[in-house]
């Protein structure tokens, strides 16, 4: 089982008993912390996706130690100008050990079976909209896009270049 968690503004893929180096966290060595911004969990074929985070899901961790990362040398130079600057940087890190992933709730990822149902629902709403549009006699309340769509449904040619007044006249 693994989870994708947002820790200190960065996303990490974590699993139980994994050591992760993250940006410095507040807390002492040996403290237990939990992260509630779990974006995704997976256990074999069972995948749970949050929107944007899974409600009720927690990832428990323990702070092992605070340390500094590898040294990064930043060297700037402009040739023939005598300009040279050398800077260094060591990122402050925290090593954490993932103790467990607790999933209490959330929605499952959509499957291919769910998608056709959504498309059918969209088609039904479009049909009801066109029926209500035909009932209304006042075409000036509609936008040009709606009028063009109505002209397309009626089979009127050249509707894409018509202005609003021309579309209303053609549909009347």
Kinemage of the C-alpha trace (Angstrom):
@kinemage 1
@onewidth
@group {chain A} dominant
@subgroup {mainchain}
@vectorlist {calphas} color= white
{ca unk a 1} P 0.000 0.000 0.000
{ca unk a 2} L 1.229 3.478 -0.829
{ca unk a 3} L -0.063 7.046 -0.634
{ca unk a 4} L 0.717 10.375 -2.213
{ca unk a 5} L 0.918 12.996 0.538
{ca unk a 6} L 1.575 16.718 0.550
{ca unk a 7} L 4.236 17.515 3.155
{ca unk a 8} L 5.563 21.067 3.558
{ca unk a 9} L 4.283 22.122 0.137
{ca unk a 10} L 5.752 19.154 -1.744
{ca unk a 11} L 4.167 15.867 -2.812
{ca unk a 12} L 5.748 12.567 -1.816
{ca unk a 13} L 4.908 8.952 -2.624
{ca unk a 14} L 5.201 7.125 0.693
{ca unk a 15} L 4.738 3.597 1.982
{ca unk a 16} L 4.830 2.074 5.466
{ca unk a 17} L 8.316 1.840 7.080
{ca unk a 18} L 9.831 4.165 4.441
{ca unk a 19} L 12.326 6.909 5.317
{ca unk a 20} L 11.686 10.235 3.611
{ca unk a 21} L 13.764 13.421 3.631
{ca unk a 22} L 11.528 16.514 3.635
{ca unk a 23} L 12.077 20.226 4.210
{ca unk a 24} L 12.641 21.091 7.876
{ca unk a 25} L 9.553 20.428 9.989
{ca unk a 26} L 8.771 21.927 13.366
{ca unk a 27} L 9.136 19.388 16.152
{ca unk a 28} L 11.743 17.531 18.137
{ca unk a 29} L 13.448 14.263 17.254
{ca unk a 30} L 11.245 11.345 18.275
{ca unk a 31} L 7.965 13.296 17.959
{ca unk a 32} L 5.071 11.684 16.123
{ca unk a 33} L 3.303 13.740 13.492
{ca unk a 34} L 0.447 13.081 11.099
{ca unk a 35} L -0.337 14.469 7.663
{ca unk a 36} L -3.975 14.857 6.678
{ca unk a 37} L -3.461 16.143 3.124
{ca unk a 38} L -3.524 12.682 1.490
{ca unk a 39} L -4.119 13.091 -2.245
{ca unk a 40} L -4.207 9.428 -3.320
{ca unk a 41} L -3.960 5.970 -1.803
{ca unk a 42} L -3.504 2.657 -3.567
{ca unk a 43} L -3.680 -0.896 -2.266
{ca unk a 44} L -3.207 -3.252 -5.201
{ca unk a 45} L -6.022 -2.527 -7.661
{ca unk a 46} L -8.012 -0.509 -5.104
{ca unk a 47} L -7.175 3.157 -5.830
{ca unk a 48} L -8.765 6.020 -3.886
{ca unk a 49} L -8.393 9.543 -5.255
{ca unk a 50} L -9.169 12.697 -3.309
{ca unk a 51} L -10.754 15.834 -4.637
{ca unk a 52} L -8.312 17.452 -3.797
{ca unk a 53} L -7.621 15.501 -0.586
{ca unk a 54} L -9.164 12.347 0.866
{ca unk a 55} L -11.300 13.191 3.886
{ca unk a 56} L -10.510 11.185 7.001
{ca unk a 57} L -7.220 9.799 5.646
{ca unk a 58} L -4.067 10.219 7.715
{ca unk a 59} L -0.434 9.303 7.265
{ca unk a 60} L 1.394 8.879 10.559
{ca unk a 61} L 5.119 9.547 10.779
{ca unk a 62} L 7.895 9.890 13.336
{ca unk a 63} L 10.704 12.451 13.183
{ca unk a 64} L 14.011 10.561 13.196
{ca unk a 65} L 16.455 13.450 12.973
{ca unk a 66} L 17.119 16.952 11.686
{ca unk a 67} L 20.037 17.364 9.327
{ca unk a 68} L 21.468 19.443 6.499
{ca unk a 69} L 21.476 18.329 2.892
{ca unk a 70} L 24.440 18.138 0.521
{ca unk a 71} L 26.392 21.291 -0.191
{ca unk a 72} L 25.426 23.121 -3.367
{ca unk a 73} L 27.973 25.548 -4.816
{ca unk a 74} L 26.614 28.555 -6.711
{ca unk a 75} L 29.325 30.212 -8.804
{ca unk a 76} L 28.649 33.283 -10.934
{ca unk a 77} L 31.155 34.771 -13.363
{ca unk a 78} L 31.153 37.322 -16.156
{ca unk a 79} L 34.086 36.901 -18.456
{ca unk a 80} L 36.561 39.747 -19.020
{ca unk a 81} L 34.882 41.855 -16.323
{ca unk a 82} L 36.591 40.556 -13.191
{ca unk a 83} L 33.229 39.570 -11.684
{ca unk a 84} L 33.268 36.333 -9.698
{ca unk a 85} L 30.918 35.387 -6.849
{ca unk a 86} L 30.944 32.060 -5.039
{ca unk a 87} L 28.076 31.137 -2.725
{ca unk a 88} L 27.132 27.900 -1.045
{ca unk a 89} L 23.910 26.467 0.289
{ca unk a 90} L 22.891 23.516 2.470
{ca unk a 91} L 19.173 22.812 2.713
{ca unk a 92} L 17.745 22.151 6.184
{ca unk a 93} L 16.034 18.728 6.087
{ca unk a 94} L 14.123 16.423 8.380
{ca unk a 95} L 14.249 12.651 8.108
{ca unk a 96} L 10.884 11.060 8.868
{ca unk a 97} L 9.825 7.424 9.116
{ca unk a 98} L 6.343 6.615 7.831
{ca unk a 99} L 4.600 4.573 10.545
{ca unk a 100} L 1.287 3.892 8.827
{ca unk a 101} L -1.364 4.931 6.342
{ca unk a 102} L -4.884 5.161 7.756
{ca unk a 103} L -7.738 5.399 5.250
{ca unk a 104} L -11.139 5.981 6.824
{ca unk a 105} L -13.119 7.557 3.979
{ca unk a 106} L -13.015 8.981 0.487
{ca unk a 107} L -14.305 8.388 -3.010
{ca unk a 108} L -12.995 5.713 -5.297
{ca unk a 109} L -11.489 6.611 -8.647
{ca unk a 110} L -13.988 6.677 -11.484
{ca unk a 111} L -13.997 3.653 -13.754
{ca unk a 112} L -14.893 3.344 -17.413
{ca unk a 113} L -18.348 2.038 -16.502
{ca unk a 114} L -19.270 5.338 -14.842
{ca unk a 115} L -18.347 7.526 -17.837
{ca unk a 116} L -21.137 6.459 -20.260
{ca unk a 117} L -23.755 7.242 -17.613
{ca unk a 118} L -22.452 10.786 -17.347
{ca unk a 119} L -22.538 11.210 -21.142
{ca unk a 120} L -26.150 9.979 -21.284
{ca unk a 121} L -27.135 12.436 -18.566
{ca unk a 122} L -25.539 15.289 -20.547
{ca unk a 123} L -27.429 14.303 -23.703
{ca unk a 124} L -30.727 14.241 -21.787
{ca unk a 125} L -30.146 17.734 -20.388
{ca unk a 126} L -29.368 19.050 -23.887
{ca unk a 127} L -32.644 17.581 -25.191
{ca unk a 128} L -34.671 19.250 -22.441
{ca unk a 129} L -32.906 22.559 -23.053
{ca unk a 130} L -33.760 22.527 -26.773
{ca unk a 131} L -37.416 21.751 -25.987
{ca unk a 132} L -37.632 24.676 -23.595
{ca unk a 133} L -35.913 26.918 -26.177
{ca unk a 134} L -38.512 26.018 -28.828
{ca unk a 135} L -41.309 26.933 -26.445
{ca unk a 136} L -40.055 30.458 -25.871
{ca unk a 137} L -41.141 32.924 -28.548
{ca unk a 138} L -38.708 35.671 -27.585
{ca unk a 139} L -35.468 34.752 -29.384
{ca unk a 140} L -33.755 38.032 -28.533
{ca unk a 141} L -33.116 36.788 -24.992
{ca unk a 142} L -30.774 34.066 -26.320
{ca unk a 143} L -27.087 34.520 -27.002
{ca unk a 144} L -25.608 34.290 -30.489
{ca unk a 145} L -24.080 30.912 -29.642
{ca unk a 146} L -27.450 29.511 -28.587
{ca unk a 147} L -29.111 30.924 -31.706
{ca unk a 148} L -26.437 29.348 -33.928
{ca unk a 149} L -26.980 26.026 -32.196
{ca unk a 150} L -30.719 26.278 -32.775
{ca unk a 151} L -30.120 27.149 -36.446
{ca unk a 152} L -27.833 24.145 -36.768
{ca unk a 153} L -30.543 21.895 -35.304
{ca unk a 154} L -33.115 23.245 -37.786
{ca unk a 155} L -30.728 22.692 -40.709
{ca unk a 156} L -30.287 26.339 -41.722
{ca unk a 157} L -27.217 26.846 -43.927
{ca unk a 158} L -24.728 29.669 -43.423
{ca unk a 159} L -25.636 30.179 -39.759
{ca unk a 160} L -22.000 30.569 -38.687
{ca unk a 161} L -21.561 33.893 -40.499
{ca unk a 162} L -24.969 35.373 -39.552
{ca unk a 163} L -25.396 38.154 -37.044
{ca unk a 164} L -27.883 37.958 -34.176
{ca unk a 165} L -30.670 39.803 -36.011
{ca unk a 166} L -30.224 37.571 -39.088
{ca unk a 167} L -30.344 34.444 -36.933
{ca unk a 168} L -33.564 35.610 -35.242
{ca unk a 169} L -35.138 36.331 -38.634
{ca unk a 170} L -34.091 32.926 -39.994
{ca unk a 171} L -35.415 31.069 -36.951
{ca unk a 172} L -38.773 32.920 -36.890
